């Protein structure tokens, strides 16, 4: 998968936050996420590449989408930005569908 030109990614825990913080040589402060995630990093200009904080996080997500940005998964970030060899879970989703189709006798 190639990344879209404009994207944003939410971190889910301290480990993911530390990866972003280190990769972009920032000294951001970690904030614990709630559900849904509220803090994200974006490659869009003009936002110090960070958006989040309670309702502001939801607002930033809306604003990023309005500018044509697409949310990517953290695995996509690791795979496409960091160049890590992260297996995609899409094949396991397909295996599930194959089993389901066989069970339903759909061929």
C-alpha positions in Angstrom: 0.0 0.0 0.0 1.3 3.4 -0.9 0.4 6.2 1.5 -2.0 8.9 0.3 -0.4 12.4 -0.2 -2.2 13.7 2.9 -2.6 11.4 5.9 -2.9 11.3 9.7 -2.2 8.5 12.2 -3.5 8.1 15.7 -1.2 6.5 18.3 -2.8 4.0 20.7 -0.2 3.7 23.4 3.2 5.0 24.8 5.2 2.7 22.5 3.6 4.1 19.4 3.9 7.6 20.7 7.6 7.1 21.4 8.1 5.8 17.8 6.6 9.0 16.4 8.5 11.2 18.8 11.8 9.6 18.0 11.3 9.4 14.2 10.4 13.1 13.9 13.0 14.2 16.5 10.4 15.9 18.6 10.1 16.4 22.4 6.4 16.1 22.6 4.7 15.1 25.9 2.9 11.8 26.0 -0.8 11.9 26.8 -2.8 8.7 27.6 -5.3 7.9 24.9 -9.0 7.3 25.6 -11.4 5.6 23.2 -11.8 6.8 20.6 -8.2 7.9 20.1 -7.8 11.7 20.4 -4.2 12.5 19.5 -2.7 12.0 16.1 0.3 13.0 13.9 -0.3 14.3 10.4 1.9 15.2 7.4 -0.3 18.2 6.7 1.5 21.6 6.9 0.4 24.3 9.3 -0.5 22.2 12.4 3.0 21.6 13.8 2.3 18.1 12.6 0.3 17.3 15.6 -3.4 17.4 16.5 -5.4 16.3 19.4 -6.8 16.6 22.9 -10.3 15.6 23.8 -12.9 17.2 21.5 -10.0 19.0 19.7 -8.8 15.6 18.6 -12.1 14.8 16.9 -12.1 18.3 15.5 -8.6 17.9 14.0 -9.7 14.6 12.5 -12.6 16.3 10.9 -10.4 19.2 9.7 -7.8 16.8 8.3 -10.5 14.9 6.4 -11.9 18.2 5.1 -8.4 18.9 3.6 -8.4 15.6 1.9 -6.3 13.6 4.5 -6.9 10.0 5.0 -6.5 8.2 8.3 -3.9 5.4 8.1 -3.2 2.6 10.6 -0.1 2.6 12.8 1.0 -0.6 11.0 0.7 1.3 7.7 2.8 4.1 9.1 5.5 1.6 10.3 5.4 -0.2 7.0 5.4 2.8 4.6 7.2 5.6 6.6 9.6 3.6 8.7 10.2 0.9 6.1 9.6 -1.9 8.7 8.5 -5.4 7.5 5.1 -5.5 9.1 2.9 -8.3 7.7 -0.5 -7.1 6.6 -3.5 -8.7 8.4 -5.6 -8.4 5.2 -4.7 -12.0 4.2 -6.1 -13.3 7.4 -9.3 -11.4 6.7 -9.5 -13.1 3.4 -9.0 -16.6 4.9 -11.9 -15.8 7.2 -14.1 -15.0 4.2 -13.0 -18.2 2.3 -14.0 -20.3 5.4 -17.3 -18.4 5.6 -18.1 -18.9 1.9 -17.4 -22.6 2.2 -19.6 -22.9 5.2 -22.4 -21.1 3.4 -21.7 -23.2 0.3 -20.9 -20.1 -1.8 -18.4 -20.9 -4.5 
